[in-house]
Amino acid sequence: MEYDVHIIGGGLAGSEAAWQLARRGARVRLSEMRGGGDSTPAHQGAGLAELVCSNSFRSDDSDKNAVGLLHHEMRALDSLVMTAAAAAQVPAGSALAVDREVFSAEVEAALAALPTLTVVRERIDRLPSAGLTIVATGPLTAAALADSIGTATGASSLAFFDAIAPIVYRDSIDMDVCWMASRWDKGETKDYINCPMNLEQYRAFHQGLLDGDTTEFREWEASTPYFEGCMPIEVMAARGLDTLRFGPMKPVGLDNPHDATPEFPQGRWPHAVVQLRQDNKLGTLWNMVGFQTKLKHAEQVRLFRTIPGLENAEFARLGGLHRNTFLNSPQLLDRQLRLKSAPHIRFAGQITGCEGYVESSAVGLMAGMMAAAELVGRTWTAPPRTTALGALLAHITGDAEAESYQPMNINFGLFPPVDPTSRKSSATKPTPSGPRSTLRRGKGQLISIETASNSKIRRILTIF
Ligand SMILES: Cc1cc2nc3c(=O)[nH]c(=O)nc-3n(C[C@H](O)[C@H](O)[C@H](O)COP(=O)(O)OP(=O)(O)OC[C@H]3O[C@@H](n4cnc5c(N)ncnc54)[C@H](O)[C@@H]3O)c2cc1C
């Protein structure tokens, strides 16, 4: 059969994109290499939309959790992944968890029932030179295709490891302790948030890194060498007491105005400094510079909250280091997820630098709708940034800083800040449970999310 769109990769994003296209009547070829003699190091079987690790789509709370809101919006857009998840659901409290076999079978059955969709078990080794294409080959894209993508995008724009440093919500940083400055006051603006440490604090922190519990590399990850530039901080710490002070925690050129004396009116250099760099254009998220780590998540929260100024830090993302093929999307893709240099090719799923099952599916959903619109000569209008879909898309396609781009889950820091004067602030209300700022953030964001929720959501999001 002739086809209108070629989708490469039958994982979460590819299956969702195929559904969105074929149920609108588009003729789709879905190429999936599993079941045709190939596999990835993480997949176990040949089923479409196989969940490679956990069986959870995380929180289903659309009021206070950004991923729950994403569920809600995807359901409103008739997401196959959400429908299959409902059919395969297993009890998991407020989380949406599934039986993975049932889930994959539901996806397969729904796609098999679409007359204009053909699933072909084949590996694709090169980006097609023409024809509408969606590449959804995921974090473990087969090597030959990854090479072809690298050639098309420039090798330095395709990463094979995500060396993730933690990201902190700006409003949880104590600026009575930290200060804004660039090293040696270079440049016209004070670009970094600096957290000062004295000798005693630094020693304790260093020891904490040495003692910290880390996660192991998977067998197949261990054989992929990581670059010196991605070295976890605990590995650097193990090289010597002062290694970090000559690396990411270098204090030179950073006068701390909170430590000013008559002799040093501009302040003095601390013993060590943790720097945070703005991570999104909104300025709501700040990245801990050079703090990629394999420490366990609970350990990271405990240890990083010992850093002066970060005692009450709320983390939008914690650090990690995984094998993961992804594009520098903010640099390479246009707002419609198309490769700027070859606009017949769209990318979807985790390869765009989103992170997680739900986010990958959501980007697949949007890519499918975009391609469907394009087929009938229209341009898909992106949902507003006050929606989870809109915030995620905007982040990937240009709002994230390209220089420090690393995969990220959906979170409320990607949404525009809420105008505190538009509604009564809930910040002073007592909180029944959970960390104060989590509740405040969730409630605060509801103010903007309300504009795109419930009855209005279908109207806002359904473009054709
Ligand atoms: C080991 C591991 C564990 C993870 N655990 C979780 C988790 O617990 N929770 C979570 O939310 N996220 C997790 N993720 C992150 C991410 O959500 C998943 O990888 C998710 O499956 C990504 O969806 P996707 O559709 O982009 O890619 P995938 O689901 O991986 O789908 C890509 C598909 O493309 C196929 N393919 C690859 N190359 C080719 C080719 N050249 N030709 C044809 N087909 C090809 C693959 O076989 C695969 O079926 C994990 C990632 C990894 C690598």
The ligand as an ORCA input file, in Angstrom:
! r2SCAN-3c Opt
* xyz 0 1
  C      16.215      1.262     30.351
  C      15.167      2.330     30.376
  C      14.231      2.349     31.397
  C      13.241      3.333     31.420
  N      12.323      3.320     32.436
  C      11.322      4.223     32.439
  C      10.327      4.164     33.464
  O      10.354      3.320     34.332
  N       9.332      5.093     33.460
  C       9.267      6.061     32.494
  O       8.333      6.869     32.532
  N      10.213      6.140     31.522
  C      11.234      5.250     31.469
  N      12.206      5.310     30.488
  C      12.223      6.449     29.562
  C      11.208      6.437     28.420
  O       9.995      6.836     28.925
  C      11.037      5.161     27.668
  O      12.246      4.864     27.057
  C       9.916      5.254     26.615
  O       9.684      3.955     26.167
  C      10.233      6.163     25.454
  O       9.216      6.085     24.481
  P       9.568      6.200     22.927
  O       8.348      5.872     22.178
  O      10.221      7.493     22.672
  O      10.674      5.085     22.694
  P      10.495      3.458     22.795
  O       9.318      3.119     23.623
  O      11.820      2.942     23.186
  O      10.173      3.074     21.313
  C      11.108      3.164     20.288
  C      10.893      2.000     19.365
  O      11.680      2.184     18.206
  C      12.217      0.945     17.826
  N      13.415      1.209     17.016
  C      14.606      1.721     17.424
  N      15.412      1.897     16.360
  C      14.723      1.481     15.268
  C      15.036      1.420     13.877
  N      16.214      1.831     13.393
  N      14.100      0.937     13.021
  C      12.889      0.523     13.478
  N      12.552      0.542     14.792
  C      13.450      1.047     15.681
  C      12.471      0.227     19.140
  O      12.488     -1.170     18.968
  C      11.293      0.688     19.971
  O      10.206     -0.203     19.894
  C      13.208      4.339     30.422
  C      14.156      4.319     29.413
  C      15.123      3.324     29.382
  C      16.126      3.325     28.270
*
